[in-house]
Amino acid sequence: MIAAIFALIGFLWGYSLARKRGGKFLDRLQYGAGFAIALGLFGTILGIALARFIGAS
């Protein structure tokens, strides 16, 4: 669940960054996808670390 939230935040962040830099629609989607993948991966690693730390199986 954490990974999905981070991926959504990453997409919105990347999309808005590309819009601010004057990118076209496909540029915005590409930035959004790249940021979503990066932050989604970070969220996955964070979720695994939290599960191990808390002790959930």
Beta strands, then each sheet from edge to edge (+ up, - down):
end
